[in-house]
Amino acid sequence: MQPAVLLAVAAAGALGAVARYLALFAARSWFEAPIVGIAVINVLGCFGFGCVWSLGFQGRWSPLVATAVLAGFFGAFTTFSSFAFDCHELWLQKRVDLLLLNAAAQNVLGFAAMWAGIRLAQG
């Protein structure tokens, strides 16, 4: 792992975290339902990830820039975009069995882990 890659991912991650905060603040001021804000972030993140992946991996961007933006910026903006991309790749590979398992497992286990963490922390 090159230090320049780590630095680029960290810098882009900081920007992604700030962008997430600002976008969530804006979405919550536009919509009354609190869950809409997270949904907006996830959809924007998936759209942005898809655009960047398509542009970045068509030889238009250096591997360093593409990695920083995808892993750093979108990694901090939303991890849902990475999850959706993995599902997309499984779809392209015609691995619908793994796609369904991945989608179900991450949602069920994620919810269960969140619940368990809250319960554990509450005592």
VOGU-523585 format. One record per atom (N, C-alpha, C): residue number from 1; atom name; y, z, x; residue in three letters. Coordinates in pm, whole numbers. Each point is the difference from the previous one (the first is absolute). Layout:
% residues N
node num->NUM atomo->CA yy->Y zz->Z xx->X residuo->ala
...
//
This chain:
% residues 123
node num->1 atomo->N yy->-118 zz->0 xx->85 residuo->met
node num->1 atomo->CA yy->118 zz->0 xx->-85 residuo->met
node num->1 atomo->C yy->124 zz->0 xx->90 residuo->met
node num->2 atomo->N yy->86 zz->-94 xx->-23 residuo->gln
node num->2 atomo->CA yy->121 zz->-12 xx->81 residuo->gln
node num->2 atomo->C yy->111 zz->88 xx->-57 residuo->gln
node num->3 atomo->N yy->75 zz->65 xx->88 residuo->pro
node num->3 atomo->CA yy->111 zz->84 xx->-47 residuo->pro
node num->3 atomo->C yy->102 zz->-77 xx->-84 residuo->pro
node num->4 atomo->N yy->23 zz->-127 xx->32 residuo->ala
node num->4 atomo->CA yy->96 zz->-79 xx->-77 residuo->ala
node num->4 atomo->C yy->-46 zz->-17 xx->-144 residuo->ala
node num->5 atomo->N yy->-129 zz->-14 xx->-21 residuo->val
node num->5 atomo->CA yy->-53 zz->-14 xx->-136 residuo->val
node num->5 atomo->C yy->19 zz->131 xx->-76 residuo->val
node num->6 atomo->N yy->-31 zz->113 xx->63 residuo->leu
node num->6 atomo->CA yy->18 zz->129 xx->-66 residuo->leu
node num->6 atomo->C yy->147 zz->25 xx->-35 residuo->leu
node num->7 atomo->N yy->88 zz->-33 xx->92 residuo->leu
node num->7 atomo->CA yy->143 zz->18 xx->-25 residuo->leu
node num->7 atomo->C yy->47 zz->-89 xx->-115 residuo->leu
node num->8 atomo->N yy->-44 zz->-125 xx->-2 residuo->ala
node num->8 atomo->CA yy->39 zz->-93 xx->-106 residuo->ala
node num->8 atomo->C yy->-52 zz->47 xx->-136 residuo->ala
node num->9 atomo->N yy->-124 zz->46 xx->-5 residuo->val
node num->9 atomo->CA yy->-58 zz->50 xx->-125 residuo->val
node num->9 atomo->C yy->74 zz->126 xx->-46 residuo->val
node num->10 atomo->N yy->31 zz->89 xx->94 residuo->ala
node num->10 atomo->CA yy->73 zz->122 xx->-35 residuo->ala
node num->10 atomo->C yy->139 zz->-31 xx->-54 residuo->ala
node num->11 atomo->N yy->71 zz->-90 xx->65 residuo->ala
node num->11 atomo->CA yy->135 zz->-36 xx->-45 residuo->ala
node num->11 atomo->C yy->-4 zz->-66 xx->-138 residuo->ala
node num->12 atomo->N yy->-93 zz->-94 xx->-17 residuo->ala
node num->12 atomo->CA yy->-13 zz->-66 xx->-131 residuo->ala
node num->12 atomo->C yy->-45 zz->99 xx->-107 residuo->ala
node num->13 atomo->N yy->-85 zz->95 xx->40 residuo->gly
node num->13 atomo->CA yy->-44 zz->104 xx->-94 residuo->gly
node num->13 atomo->C yy->115 zz->87 xx->-47 residuo->gly
node num->14 atomo->N yy->91 zz->33 xx->90 residuo->ala
node num->14 atomo->CA yy->117 zz->78 xx->-38 residuo->ala
node num->14 atomo->C yy->84 zz->-77 xx->-102 residuo->ala
node num->15 atomo->N yy->17 zz->-128 xx->24 residuo->leu
node num->15 atomo->CA yy->75 zz->-82 xx->-96 residuo->leu
node num->15 atomo->C yy->-72 zz->-11 xx->-134 residuo->leu
node num->16 atomo->N yy->-132 zz->-12 xx->5 residuo->gly
node num->16 atomo->CA yy->-79 zz->-7 xx->-123 residuo->gly
node num->16 atomo->C yy->9 zz->127 xx->-82 residuo->gly
node num->17 atomo->N yy->0 zz->115 xx->68 residuo->ala
node num->17 atomo->CA yy->11 zz->128 xx->-71 residuo->ala
node num->17 atomo->C yy->136 zz->13 xx->-68 residuo->ala
node num->18 atomo->N yy->106 zz->-41 xx->69 residuo->val
node num->18 atomo->CA yy->134 zz->5 xx->-59 residuo->val
node num->18 atomo->C yy->10 zz->-99 xx->-116 residuo->val
node num->19 atomo->N yy->-56 zz->-119 xx->18 residuo->ala
node num->19 atomo->CA yy->2 zz->-101 xx->-107 residuo->ala
node num->19 atomo->C yy->-76 zz->51 xx->-122 residuo->ala
node num->20 atomo->N yy->-112 zz->68 xx->22 residuo->arg
node num->20 atomo->CA yy->-76 zz->56 xx->-113 residuo->arg
node num->20 atomo->C yy->83 zz->103 xx->-75 residuo->arg
node num->21 atomo->N yy->64 zz->88 xx->73 residuo->tyr
node num->21 atomo->CA yy->82 zz->103 xx->-63 residuo->tyr
node num->21 atomo->C yy->112 zz->-62 xx->-82 residuo->tyr
node num->22 atomo->N yy->70 zz->-98 xx->57 residuo->leu
node num->22 atomo->CA yy->111 zz->-64 xx->-70 residuo->leu
node num->22 atomo->C yy->-48 zz->-80 xx->-121 residuo->leu
node num->23 atomo->N yy->-110 zz->-72 xx->16 residuo->ala
node num->23 atomo->CA yy->-53 zz->-79 xx->-112 residuo->ala
node num->23 atomo->C yy->-50 zz->91 xx->-111 residuo->ala
node num->24 atomo->N yy->-63 zz->110 xx->36 residuo->leu
node num->24 atomo->CA yy->-47 zz->95 xx->-101 residuo->leu
node num->24 atomo->C yy->117 zz->64 xx->-72 residuo->leu
node num->25 atomo->N yy->104 zz->35 xx->74 residuo->phe
node num->25 atomo->CA yy->121 zz->57 xx->-61 residuo->phe
node num->25 atomo->C yy->61 zz->-99 xx->-98 residuo->phe
node num->26 atomo->N yy->9 zz->-126 xx->39 residuo->ala
node num->26 atomo->CA yy->57 zz->-104 xx->-86 residuo->ala
node num->26 atomo->C yy->-87 zz->-22 xx->-124 residuo->ala
node num->27 atomo->N yy->-131 zz->-10 xx->19 residuo->ala
node num->27 atomo->CA yy->-90 zz->-24 xx->-112 residuo->ala
node num->27 atomo->C yy->5 zz->115 xx->-100 residuo->ala
node num->28 atomo->N yy->9 zz->121 xx->50 residuo->arg
node num->28 atomo->CA yy->5 zz->116 xx->-91 residuo->arg
node num->28 atomo->C yy->133 zz->9 xx->-73 residuo->arg
node num->29 atomo->N yy->105 zz->-58 xx->56 residuo->ser
node num->29 atomo->CA yy->127 zz->-1 xx->-72 residuo->ser
node num->29 atomo->C yy->3 zz->-111 xx->-106 residuo->ser
node num->30 atomo->N yy->-84 zz->-101 xx->17 residuo->trp
node num->30 atomo->CA yy->-4 zz->-111 xx->-97 residuo->trp
node num->30 atomo->C yy->-100 zz->24 xx->-112 residuo->trp
node num->31 atomo->N yy->-108 zz->73 xx->28 residuo->phe
node num->31 atomo->CA yy->-107 zz->21 xx->-98 residuo->phe
node num->31 atomo->C yy->-14 zz->149 xx->-28 residuo->phe
node num->32 atomo->N yy->-28 zz->32 xx->-127 residuo->glu
node num->32 atomo->CA yy->-13 zz->141 xx->-38 residuo->glu
node num->32 atomo->C yy->-134 zz->60 xx->43 residuo->glu
node num->33 atomo->N yy->-108 zz->-75 xx->-13 residuo->ala
node num->33 atomo->CA yy->-133 zz->52 xx->34 residuo->ala
node num->33 atomo->C yy->-14 zz->14 xx->151 residuo->ala
node num->34 atomo->N yy->-33 zz->120 xx->49 residuo->pro
node num->34 atomo->CA yy->-9 zz->22 xx->145 residuo->pro
node num->34 atomo->C yy->-108 zz->-84 xx->69 residuo->pro
node num->35 atomo->N yy->-108 zz->-32 xx->-70 residuo->ile
node num->35 atomo->CA yy->-107 zz->-77 xx->64 residuo->ile
node num->35 atomo->C yy->41 zz->-145 xx->23 residuo->ile
node num->36 atomo->N yy->101 zz->-47 xx->-68 residuo->val
node num->36 atomo->CA yy->44 zz->-139 xx->18 residuo->val
node num->36 atomo->C yy->51 zz->-19 xx->143 residuo->val
node num->37 atomo->N yy->67 zz->100 xx->54 residuo->gly
node num->37 atomo->CA yy->53 zz->-11 xx->136 residuo->gly
node num->37 atomo->C yy->-107 zz->-28 xx->102 residuo->gly
node num->38 atomo->N yy->-109 zz->73 xx->-5 residuo->ile
node num->38 atomo->CA yy->-111 zz->-21 xx->93 residuo->ile
node num->38 atomo->C yy->-64 zz->-136 xx->-24 residuo->ile
node num->39 atomo->N yy->-13 zz->-39 xx->-126 residuo->ala
node num->39 atomo->CA yy->-57 zz->-131 xx->-30 residuo->ala
node num->39 atomo->C yy->88 zz->-111 xx->57 residuo->ala
node num->40 atomo->N yy->131 zz->15 xx->-11 residuo->val
node num->40 atomo->CA yy->93 zz->-99 xx->55 residuo->val
node num->40 atomo->C yy->-18 zz->-8 xx->152 residuo->val
node num->41 atomo->N yy->-8 zz->114 xx->66 residuo->ile
node num->41 atomo->CA yy->-20 zz->3 xx->145 residuo->ile
node num->41 atomo->C yy->-130 zz->-72 xx->37 residuo->ile
node num->42 atomo->N yy->-108 zz->31 xx->-71 residuo->asn
node num->42 atomo->CA yy->-129 zz->-60 xx->32 residuo->asn
node num->42 atomo->C yy->1 zz->-152 xx->-21 residuo->asn
node num->43 atomo->N yy->62 zz->-45 xx->-109 residuo->val
node num->43 atomo->CA yy->5 zz->-143 xx->-27 residuo->val
node num->43 atomo->C yy->89 zz->-70 xx->102 residuo->val
node num->44 atomo->N yy->117 zz->57 xx->28 residuo->leu
node num->44 atomo->CA yy->87 zz->-58 xx->103 residuo->leu
node num->44 atomo->C yy->-68 zz->-4 xx->136 residuo->leu
node num->45 atomo->N yy->-70 zz->108 xx->32 residuo->gly
node num->45 atomo->CA yy->-71 zz->6 xx->127 residuo->gly
node num->45 atomo->C yy->-108 zz->-107 xx->11 residuo->gly
node num->46 atomo->N yy->-74 zz->-19 xx->-108 residuo->cys
node num->46 atomo->CA yy->-105 zz->-103 xx->0 residuo->cys
node num->46 atomo->C yy->61 zz->-139 xx->13 residuo->cys
node num->47 atomo->N yy->108 zz->-25 xx->-72 residuo->phe
node num->47 atomo->CA yy->66 zz->-130 xx->8 residuo->phe
node num->47 atomo->C yy->53 zz->-24 xx->141 residuo->phe
node num->48 atomo->N yy->69 zz->99 xx->54 residuo->gly
node num->48 atomo->CA yy->55 zz->-12 xx->135 residuo->gly
node num->48 atomo->C yy->-107 zz->-17 xx->105 residuo->gly
node num->49 atomo->N yy->-107 zz->77 xx->-10 residuo->phe
node num->49 atomo->CA yy->-111 zz->-9 xx->96 residuo->phe
node num->49 atomo->C yy->-59 zz->-141 xx->-4 residuo->phe
node num->50 atomo->N yy->-21 zz->-53 xx->-122 residuo->gly
node num->50 atomo->CA yy->-55 zz->-134 xx->-14 residuo->gly
node num->50 atomo->C yy->90 zz->-105 xx->62 residuo->gly
node num->51 atomo->N yy->130 zz->10 xx->-24 residuo->cys
node num->51 atomo->CA yy->95 zz->-95 xx->58 residuo->cys
node num->51 atomo->C yy->0 zz->8 xx->152 residuo->cys
node num->52 atomo->N yy->7 zz->122 xx->51 residuo->val
node num->52 atomo->CA yy->6 zz->18 xx->146 residuo->val
node num->52 atomo->C yy->-130 zz->-44 xx->65 residuo->val
node num->53 atomo->N yy->-113 zz->33 xx->-60 residuo->trp
node num->53 atomo->CA yy->-128 zz->-42 xx->57 residuo->trp
node num->53 atomo->C yy->-6 zz->-152 xx->7 residuo->trp
node num->54 atomo->N yy->40 zz->-64 xx->-109 residuo->ser
node num->54 atomo->CA yy->-3 zz->-146 xx->-3 residuo->ser
node num->54 atomo->C yy->94 zz->-61 xx->105 residuo->ser
node num->55 atomo->N yy->119 zz->53 xx->10 residuo->leu
node num->55 atomo->CA yy->97 zz->-51 xx->98 residuo->leu
node num->55 atomo->C yy->-38 zz->37 xx->143 residuo->leu
node num->56 atomo->N yy->-39 zz->125 xx->18 residuo->gly
node num->56 atomo->CA yy->-27 zz->52 xx->133 residuo->gly
node num->56 atomo->C yy->-124 zz->-58 xx->65 residuo->gly
node num->57 atomo->N yy->-98 zz->-32 xx->-81 residuo->phe
node num->57 atomo->CA yy->-124 zz->-49 xx->57 residuo->phe
node num->57 atomo->C yy->-13 zz->-152 xx->-9 residuo->phe
node num->58 atomo->N yy->111 zz->-64 xx->-24 residuo->gln
node num->58 atomo->CA yy->6 zz->-146 xx->8 residuo->gln
node num->58 atomo->C yy->65 zz->-42 xx->131 residuo->gln
node num->59 atomo->N yy->9 zz->95 xx->94 residuo->gly
node num->59 atomo->CA yy->55 zz->-30 xx->132 residuo->gly
node num->59 atomo->C yy->152 zz->5 xx->7 residuo->gly
node num->60 atomo->N yy->65 zz->43 xx->-106 residuo->arg
node num->60 atomo->CA yy->146 zz->6 xx->-1 residuo->arg
node num->60 atomo->C yy->53 zz->125 xx->68 residuo->arg
node num->61 atomo->N yy->-78 zz->106 xx->0 residuo->trp
node num->61 atomo->CA yy->42 zz->127 xx->61 residuo->trp
node num->61 atomo->C yy->-97 zz->35 xx->112 residuo->trp
node num->62 atomo->N yy->51 zz->74 xx->96 residuo->ser
node num->62 atomo->CA yy->-88 zz->47 xx->106 residuo->ser
node num->62 atomo->C yy->-96 zz->104 xx->-58 residuo->ser
node num->63 atomo->N yy->-116 zz->17 xx->63 residuo->pro
node num->63 atomo->CA yy->-94 zz->104 xx->-47 residuo->pro
node num->63 atomo->C yy->64 zz->139 xx->-1 residuo->pro
node num->64 atomo->N yy->89 zz->27 xx->94 residuo->leu
node num->64 atomo->CA yy->67 zz->130 xx->5 residuo->leu
node num->64 atomo->C yy->85 zz->22 xx->-125 residuo->leu
node num->65 atomo->N yy->79 zz->-100 xx->-37 residuo->val
node num->65 atomo->CA yy->87 zz->12 xx->-118 residuo->val
node num->65 atomo->C yy->-84 zz->11 xx->-126 residuo->val
node num->66 atomo->N yy->-102 zz->-84 xx->-13 residuo->ala
node num->66 atomo->CA yy->-85 zz->4 xx->-118 residuo->ala
node num->66 atomo->C yy->-69 zz->136 xx->-14 residuo->ala
node num->67 atomo->N yy->-50 zz->54 xx->110 residuo->thr
node num->67 atomo->CA yy->-66 zz->130 xx->-4 residuo->thr
node num->67 atomo->C yy->99 zz->111 xx->-35 residuo->thr
node num->68 atomo->N yy->118 zz->-5 xx->59 residuo->ala
node num->68 atomo->CA yy->101 zz->102 xx->-29 residuo->ala
node num->68 atomo->C yy->38 zz->-2 xx->-147 residuo->ala
node num->69 atomo->N yy->20 zz->-117 xx->-55 residuo->val
node num->69 atomo->CA yy->43 zz->-10 xx->-140 residuo->val
node num->69 atomo->C yy->-114 zz->39 xx->-94 residuo->val
node num->70 atomo->N yy->-120 zz->-52 xx->24 residuo->leu
node num->70 atomo->CA yy->-112 zz->29 xx->-91 residuo->leu
node num->70 atomo->C yy->-49 zz->143 xx->13 residuo->leu
node num->71 atomo->N yy->-31 zz->44 xx->121 residuo->ala
node num->71 atomo->CA yy->-53 zz->135 xx->18 residuo->ala
node num->71 atomo->C yy->110 zz->105 xx->-6 residuo->ala
node num->72 atomo->N yy->115 zz->-30 xx->58 residuo->gly
node num->72 atomo->CA yy->109 zz->97 xx->6 residuo->gly
node num->72 atomo->C yy->78 zz->7 xx->-129 residuo->gly
node num->73 atomo->N yy->74 zz->-107 xx->-30 residuo->phe
node num->73 atomo->CA yy->88 zz->2 xx->-116 residuo->phe
node num->73 atomo->C yy->-79 zz->19 xx->-130 residuo->phe
node num->74 atomo->N yy->-97 zz->-89 xx->-25 residuo->phe
node num->74 atomo->CA yy->-73 zz->9 xx->-127 residuo->phe
node num->74 atomo->C yy->-98 zz->116 xx->-1 residuo->phe
node num->75 atomo->N yy->-43 zz->45 xx->118 residuo->gly
node num->75 atomo->CA yy->-84 zz->119 xx->6 residuo->gly
node num->75 atomo->C yy->75 zz->123 xx->-46 residuo->gly
node num->76 atomo->N yy->129 zz->6 xx->31 residuo->ala
node num->76 atomo->CA yy->82 zz->113 xx->-45 residuo->ala
node num->76 atomo->C yy->53 zz->-24 xx->-141 residuo->ala
node num->77 atomo->N yy->28 zz->-124 xx->-33 residuo->phe
node num->77 atomo->CA yy->53 zz->-32 xx->-133 residuo->phe
node num->77 atomo->C yy->-105 zz->26 xx->-107 residuo->phe
node num->78 atomo->N yy->-121 zz->-47 xx->24 residuo->thr
node num->78 atomo->CA yy->-110 zz->25 xx->-93 residuo->thr
node num->78 atomo->C yy->-132 zz->-33 xx->67 residuo->thr
node num->79 atomo->N yy->-98 zz->89 xx->-10 residuo->thr
node num->79 atomo->CA yy->-133 zz->-34 xx->49 residuo->thr
node num->79 atomo->C yy->-77 zz->-79 xx->-105 residuo->thr
node num->80 atomo->N yy->52 zz->-4 xx->-122 residuo->phe
node num->80 atomo->CA yy->-66 zz->-76 xx->-104 residuo->phe
node num->80 atomo->C yy->-5 zz->-148 xx->35 residuo->phe
node num->81 atomo->N yy->101 zz->-48 xx->71 residuo->ser
node num->81 atomo->CA yy->1 zz->-141 xx->40 residuo->ser
node num->81 atomo->C yy->-117 zz->-31 xx->93 residuo->ser
node num->82 atomo->N yy->-33 zz->91 xx->90 residuo->ser
node num->82 atomo->CA yy->-115 zz->-20 xx->88 residuo->ser
node num->82 atomo->C yy->-130 zz->3 xx->-79 residuo->ser
node num->83 atomo->N yy->-8 zz->91 xx->-94 residuo->phe
node num->83 atomo->CA yy->-117 zz->9 xx->-88 residuo->phe
node num->83 atomo->C yy->-17 zz->-131 xx->-79 residuo->phe
node num->84 atomo->N yy->109 zz->-50 xx->-57 residuo->ala
node num->84 atomo->CA yy->-6 zz->-125 xx->-76 residuo->ala
node num->84 atomo->C yy->-40 zz->-117 xx->90 residuo->ala
node num->85 atomo->N yy->51 zz->-1 xx->123 residuo->phe
node num->85 atomo->CA yy->-35 zz->-108 xx->93 residuo->phe
node num->85 atomo->C yy->-149 zz->4 xx->33 residuo->phe
node num->86 atomo->N yy->-54 zz->119 xx->23 residuo->asp
node num->86 atomo->CA yy->-143 zz->13 xx->26 residuo->asp
node num->86 atomo->C yy->-81 zz->-54 xx->-118 residuo->asp
node num->87 atomo->N yy->44 zz->31 xx->-121 residuo->cys
node num->87 atomo->CA yy->-68 zz->-51 xx->-120 residuo->cys
node num->87 atomo->C yy->10 zz->-153 xx->-5 residuo->cys
node num->88 atomo->N yy->115 zz->-53 xx->34 residuo->his
node num->88 atomo->CA yy->19 zz->-145 xx->5 residuo->his
node num->88 atomo->C yy->-97 zz->-64 xx->98 residuo->his
node num->89 atomo->N yy->-13 zz->58 xx->118 residuo->glu
node num->89 atomo->CA yy->-91 zz->-54 xx->101 residuo->glu
node num->89 atomo->C yy->-145 zz->4 xx->-49 residuo->glu
node num->90 atomo->N yy->-38 zz->108 xx->-67 residuo->leu
node num->90 atomo->CA yy->-136 zz->8 xx->-55 residuo->leu
node num->90 atomo->C yy->-21 zz->-106 xx->-107 residuo->leu
node num->91 atomo->N yy->102 zz->-26 xx->-79 residuo->trp
node num->91 atomo->CA yy->-7 zz->-105 xx->-103 residuo->trp
node num->91 atomo->C yy->-21 zz->-136 xx->66 residuo->trp
node num->92 atomo->N yy->77 zz->-29 xx->105 residuo->leu
node num->92 atomo->CA yy->-14 zz->-127 xx->69 residuo->leu
node num->92 atomo->C yy->-138 zz->-17 xx->64 residuo->leu
node num->93 atomo->N yy->-56 zz->112 xx->43 residuo->gln
node num->93 atomo->CA yy->-134 zz->-2 xx->60 residuo->gln
node num->93 atomo->C yy->-110 zz->-1 xx->-105 residuo->gln
node num->94 atomo->N yy->41 zz->-2 xx->-127 residuo->lys
node num->94 atomo->CA yy->-93 zz->2 xx->-113 residuo->lys
node num->94 atomo->C yy->-88 zz->125 xx->1 residuo->lys
node num->95 atomo->N yy->58 zz->110 xx->45 residuo->arg
node num->95 atomo->CA yy->-68 zz->130 xx->3 residuo->arg
node num->95 atomo->C yy->52 zz->86 xx->-114 residuo->arg
node num->96 atomo->N yy->-20 zz->-50 xx->-122 residuo->val
node num->96 atomo->CA yy->49 zz->68 xx->-119 residuo->val
node num->96 atomo->C yy->-64 zz->139 xx->-13 residuo->val
node num->97 atomo->N yy->-124 zz->12 xx->45 residuo->asp
node num->97 atomo->CA yy->-66 zz->130 xx->-4 residuo->asp
node num->97 atomo->C yy->77 zz->103 xx->82 residuo->asp
node num->98 atomo->N yy->38 zz->-37 xx->123 residuo->leu
node num->98 atomo->CA yy->76 zz->92 xx->85 residuo->leu
node num->98 atomo->C yy->143 zz->18 xx->-51 residuo->leu
node num->99 atomo->N yy->57 zz->-105 xx->-57 residuo->leu
node num->99 atomo->CA yy->135 zz->12 xx->-56 residuo->leu
node num->99 atomo->C yy->2 zz->105 xx->-111 residuo->leu
node num->100 atomo->N yy->-95 zz->-9 xx->-92 residuo->leu
node num->100 atomo->CA yy->-6 zz->96 xx->-110 residuo->leu
node num->100 atomo->C yy->-31 zz->141 xx->50 residuo->leu
node num->101 atomo->N yy->-90 zz->10 xx->96 residuo->leu
node num->101 atomo->CA yy->-31 zz->130 xx->58 residuo->leu
node num->101 atomo->C yy->121 zz->59 xx->70 residuo->leu
node num->102 atomo->N yy->70 zz->-82 xx->77 residuo->asn
node num->102 atomo->CA yy->120 zz->45 xx->71 residuo->asn
node num->102 atomo->C yy->106 zz->48 xx->-99 residuo->asn
node num->103 atomo->N yy->27 zz->-81 xx->-102 residuo->ala
node num->103 atomo->CA yy->104 zz->36 xx->-97 residuo->ala
node num->103 atomo->C yy->-36 zz->128 xx->-75 residuo->ala
node num->104 atomo->N yy->-123 zz->8 xx->-46 residuo->ala
node num->104 atomo->CA yy->-42 zz->119 xx->-75 residuo->ala
node num->104 atomo->C yy->-2 zz->124 xx->89 residuo->ala
node num->105 atomo->N yy->-60 zz->-13 xx->118 residuo->ala
node num->105 atomo->CA yy->-14 zz->116 xx->88 residuo->ala
node num->105 atomo->C yy->135 zz->54 xx->44 residuo->ala
node num->106 atomo->N yy->90 zz->-88 xx->41 residuo->gln
node num->106 atomo->CA yy->130 zz->48 xx->47 residuo->gln
node num->106 atomo->C yy->80 zz->67 xx->-111 residuo->gln
node num->107 atomo->N yy->-8 zz->-54 xx->-121 residuo->asn
node num->107 atomo->CA yy->74 zz->61 xx->-110 residuo->asn
node num->107 atomo->C yy->-63 zz->132 xx->-43 residuo->asn
node num->108 atomo->N yy->-130 zz->1 xx->-18 residuo->val
node num->108 atomo->CA yy->-67 zz->122 xx->-45 residuo->val
node num->108 atomo->C yy->7 zz->108 xx->108 residuo->val
node num->109 atomo->N yy->-35 zz->-37 xx->124 residuo->leu
node num->109 atomo->CA yy->3 zz->99 xx->108 residuo->leu
node num->109 atomo->C yy->142 zz->46 xx->32 residuo->leu
node num->110 atomo->N yy->94 zz->-91 xx->-8 residuo->gly
node num->110 atomo->CA yy->140 zz->38 xx->24 residuo->gly
node num->110 atomo->C yy->50 zz->100 xx->-102 residuo->gly
node num->111 atomo->N yy->-30 zz->-26 xx->-127 residuo->phe
node num->111 atomo->CA yy->40 zz->93 xx->-105 residuo->phe
node num->111 atomo->C yy->-70 zz->134 xx->18 residuo->phe
node num->112 atomo->N yy->-129 zz->-4 xx->29 residuo->ala
node num->112 atomo->CA yy->-77 zz->124 xx->19 residuo->ala
node num->112 atomo->C yy->52 zz->79 xx->120 residuo->ala
node num->113 atomo->N yy->33 zz->-70 xx->108 residuo->ala
node num->113 atomo->CA yy->52 zz->68 xx->119 residuo->ala
node num->113 atomo->C yy->137 zz->62 xx->-28 residuo->ala
node num->114 atomo->N yy->84 zz->-72 xx->-75 residuo->met
node num->114 atomo->CA yy->131 zz->55 xx->-36 residuo->met
node num->114 atomo->C yy->-17 zz->126 xx->-85 residuo->met
node num->115 atomo->N yy->-87 zz->-6 xx->-98 residuo->trp
node num->115 atomo->CA yy->-26 zz->114 xx->-87 residuo->trp
node num->115 atomo->C yy->-54 zz->117 xx->82 residuo->trp
node num->116 atomo->N yy->-96 zz->-28 xx->89 residuo->ala
node num->116 atomo->CA yy->-59 zz->107 xx->82 residuo->ala
node num->116 atomo->C yy->105 zz->62 xx->94 residuo->ala
node num->117 atomo->N yy->85 zz->-83 xx->58 residuo->gly
node num->117 atomo->CA yy->105 zz->52 xx->87 residuo->gly
node num->117 atomo->C yy->96 zz->91 xx->-74 residuo->gly
node num->118 atomo->N yy->38 zz->-41 xx->-119 residuo->ile
node num->118 atomo->CA yy->92 zz->82 xx->-82 residuo->ile
node num->118 atomo->C yy->-67 zz->132 xx->-36 residuo->ile
node num->119 atomo->N yy->-125 zz->-8 xx->-46 residuo->arg
node num->119 atomo->CA yy->-71 zz->122 xx->-39 residuo->arg
node num->119 atomo->C yy->-20 zz->94 xx->118 residuo->arg
node num->120 atomo->N yy->-36 zz->-56 xx->115 residuo->leu
node num->120 atomo->CA yy->-21 zz->81 xx->119 residuo->leu
node num->120 atomo->C yy->129 zz->69 xx->44 residuo->leu
node num->121 atomo->N yy->108 zz->-74 xx->-1 residuo->ala
node num->121 atomo->CA yy->127 zz->55 xx->44 residuo->ala
node num->121 atomo->C yy->54 zz->105 xx->-97 residuo->ala
node num->122 atomo->N yy->-35 zz->-13 xx->-127 residuo->gln
node num->122 atomo->CA yy->44 zz->97 xx->-100 residuo->gln
node num->122 atomo->C yy->-80 zz->129 xx->7 residuo->gln
node num->123 atomo->N yy->-114 zz->-3 xx->66 residuo->gly
node num->123 atomo->CA yy->-81 zz->119 xx->18 residuo->gly
node num->123 atomo->C yy->-101 zz->14 xx->-102 residuo->gly
//
